[in-house]
């Protein structure tokens, strides 16, 4: 997950669709969904998929050698799980590499600092006095040239909540902080990790440099190291040496990997669910986002095991390179925008592996009753219908901007930013029962959306690109 | 803390002292102790000392440049805290350095593994098939030569409890595992960290190679990496490349740093309390053992603030190089063994910063009543008298073997092995209130032991070296 809070805001911009015949879900479909729900809670397919991806492929940075292994893994896994069509679609993007990264306090209190380069950072070694800012606004308010020859340090501590809402701040410090620092003359950038843990596992994530600025080495400190640097700065001036070997290196073509369970009567119409296949390189990408891949592959698999397929096709997408700019989601939107009306609805699982607690769709009034029917089928899983909330998952958002209807299955992210983009994002952090609850929810949602009489409001519209 | 469980066993070997006049603590001393206890709970000296050492010195591996900074820091801190005598005593030991460490799975599932070299490991690069063992006994039971050209992997998961009792197993796997592996022909050694956490922060710690064996590169995997390697091995043969740059490099002379609050009537007799000044290099040594230094410096300081000093002297020792073989404790015992009877009693704080829950001393029958008086003064802190339990702290144990009476102030170590010898051993892990409870307990104990009428059984005896 990259910038979900910003993307959620998109939902408010979606216009209500024109009035049409109300969408409804037949009682027989609801009965099948209830059986699927109970079956999914007892099924460990999702767990096995996550275990397989995180173990056999491991870390899979977009563009790395593991990217190709991950795509091959996904093709093989879709086939093994009985999907009846499996294919790939190309996704091209610039390739960023991390080679080494070190930082240390220099002077009277010499000691190493645990850091990780932000994705997109250039390499380089800088040694300079550090200037601390409590948050991004403080950095942006610094006088022009006041950081000339200095390293900026934004020391904002993210707070945890179920919705991960403070990532709005943490994510902005990562994406916009370096450019703000460069504008004030800084030659390097440090930030307290956008995270809520207390471990020596810094949080990486993509950053961008505004046009016309010369990028500077930019890194995140583990939270205990940010504490330490802050304590040292309270004693007087502190010099830090920051040495990064990383950077952009050509381009790479990866793949969106797609598997389908063909619909029985409207096979050209698809319900899209998915997660992203790439991860950051520090962990094995268990919660971000093997979980999403496992949840949605398992949901498709369980629907595929039914004697009678739903009316529409279930299309599961393992998106390429979400982390560095929604490349997979953008490529899918570009390749399929002409078919937006054939897309019944879409949902991406990309906020970890915590239990789903809320549900909504972008459906217009004509499909509100059907949305509520799905919500009622999800309610036994402890999921609340929140008809005014939500937004599309990251890789769904580019297509949602083209008019794709979206569903929101909100995961409990209280612990998400303890692990997000760190070395600690590993399989042991996932609760198999919570994962099964996710699989049950996606199975019920996808089946009912695919079996509904009528649509959820997908229609071609003018593009409003995500504001990120 | 290095091998406390083994050292605790020592206590059973201590003979009861000859009968003598019962030791007693005057009511006036108990009244002062009660005031000290309440004062200590409100005092933040211990916290400030820990903050200062971990921040200003940071990691302080024995023999590193930070070792000398730590000793200078301790001299200055004792003086600043009003100790009336401050001096150092030399401690010489071989110097071990960590320069770099890498490991990776090679082959069909290539991925990095998070490891750290065991202290004392030689450098070197080995690449070989891994053979997993569930525990040390399984490794020791392997057929001769069965590991020829292979890397041994002992995959034992330590369990957490208040007493840290499973460190008996975890510590043995670290200290004895490499030699056991070499005897079977192994060219490298990996172990699941002797830890109870689930983070990518491997646990270092000293190992030793038995005489006559050629040491091999030896490292600990973070627990998620041990999980990962185990899962990969369940799929088939796995090759790992282990590359360590580390090793012994000459010798170094550090210092035990000692501060005293002079006694009012028996100044030549001393109550010894302390912690160890060195740490491993991965964290800032907050719980291991800035806490012990802070607790005992603060206790001495608070006693030093009294209008009337206790009868005997309070001697606080910041021991050098505990981690690599109790060098500071051994040096102190060697230098002071002729004066064992002038040592009233000794206690080291070296099991983190959790609350103290139990108390005992090695005192013979003649001082049991006084021990119980101290226990009663500690009871309001939630500390239980456990008259059959305990043992000397690590650096006290060499002198205890010479006849020093010891006190046991047992800290809650439930979380200790989440952090022990890892990068995560940082200040943020310490609860200031729990630390103050420790200071209160050491203050009460040291004051009452110093003000008692009579001794606690210290007497010269034949040396029984610690069995480690």
HADDOCK unambig.tbl for C-alpha pairs under 7 A between the chains (distance, minus, plus):
assign (segid A and resid 55 and name CA) (segid B and resid 228 and name CA) 6.34 0.50 0.50
assign (segid A and resid 55 and name CA) (segid B and resid 232 and name CA) 6.69 0.50 0.50
assign (segid A and resid 56 and name CA) (segid B and resid 109 and name CA) 5.41 0.50 0.50
assign (segid A and resid 57 and name CA) (segid B and resid 109 and name CA) 5.86 0.50 0.50
assign (segid A and resid 58 and name CA) (segid B and resid 111 and name CA) 6.32 0.50 0.50
assign (segid A and resid 59 and name CA) (segid B and resid 111 and name CA) 6.95 0.50 0.50
assign (segid A and resid 109 and name CA) (segid B and resid 56 and name CA) 5.40 0.50 0.50
assign (segid A and resid 109 and name CA) (segid B and resid 57 and name CA) 5.86 0.50 0.50
assign (segid A and resid 111 and name CA) (segid B and resid 58 and name CA) 6.32 0.50 0.50
assign (segid A and resid 111 and name CA) (segid B and resid 59 and name CA) 6.96 0.50 0.50
assign (segid A and resid 199 and name CA) (segid B and resid 424 and name CA) 5.80 0.50 0.50
assign (segid A and resid 200 and name CA) (segid B and resid 423 and name CA) 6.20 0.50 0.50
assign (segid A and resid 200 and name CA) (segid B and resid 424 and name CA) 5.71 0.50 0.50
assign (segid A and resid 224 and name CA) (segid B and resid 426 and name CA) 6.85 0.50 0.50
assign (segid A and resid 224 and name CA) (segid B and resid 428 and name CA) 6.80 0.50 0.50
assign (segid A and resid 228 and name CA) (segid B and resid 55 and name CA) 6.32 0.50 0.50
assign (segid A and resid 232 and name CA) (segid B and resid 55 and name CA) 6.69 0.50 0.50
assign (segid A and resid 423 and name CA) (segid B and resid 200 and name CA) 6.21 0.50 0.50
assign (segid A and resid 424 and name CA) (segid B and resid 199 and name CA) 5.80 0.50 0.50
assign (segid A and resid 424 and name CA) (segid B and resid 200 and name CA) 5.72 0.50 0.50
assign (segid A and resid 426 and name CA) (segid B and resid 224 and name CA) 6.85 0.50 0.50
assign (segid A and resid 428 and name CA) (segid B and resid 224 and name CA) 6.81 0.50 0.50
